[in-house]
Amino acid sequence: MISIVITYFNSSEFINRALYYAHLQKVVEKEIIVVDDGSDNNNKKILSQYADLIDLLITQKNKGQAAARNAGISKATGDFILNWDVDDYFEAEFSSEALKILEEKSNIKLVSSYALRTSNEISGELIKPLGGNYQNFLFENAALGSAMF
């Protein structure tokens, strides 16, 4: 099973799409955890409209994205974690392909993807993480925050 941890902070314009694509992920078992990192009342209200699409909703005072991820990970029950920034989305096959890599290759601990950084979902900067060794990880764009491990 995978645990999809979606961080949310005043991001009502993205939550519908994030949950839609999280549910599209082609894996047998998954749980969807959303961590509301101190959103304002309006954004909390909008988030509550999606309660039936969320397996676990964690709310906390604003502590930042890393703390929100850690809060979700600490409550996750899956064997693998998929960190998912609310303004990102993955193609439906990402989770099943990443899971296959992680299960078949014990030396690989994290799977990311290419990303299109855009404001219009059509064109923008294509980011291609290098992956591989520690030097790439430390000195190059080795992986995105949204990744499975």
Secondary structure as GFF3:
##gff-version 3
##sequence-region A 1 149
A	DSSP	beta_strand	2	8	.	.	.	ID=ss1
A	DSSP	alpha_helix	12	24	.	.	.	ID=ss2
A	DSSP	beta_strand	30	37	.	.	.	ID=ss3
A	DSSP	alpha_helix	41	48	.	.	.	ID=ss4
A	DSSP	three_ten_helix	51	53	.	.	.	ID=ss5
A	DSSP	beta_strand	56	60	.	.	.	ID=ss6
A	DSSP	alpha_helix	65	75	.	.	.	ID=ss7
A	DSSP	beta_strand	80	85	.	.	.	ID=ss8
A	DSSP	alpha_helix	94	104	.	.	.	ID=ss9
A	DSSP	beta_strand	115	117	.	.	.	ID=ss10
A	DSSP	beta_strand	125	127	.	.	.	ID=ss11
A	DSSP	alpha_helix	134	139	.	.	.	ID=ss12
###
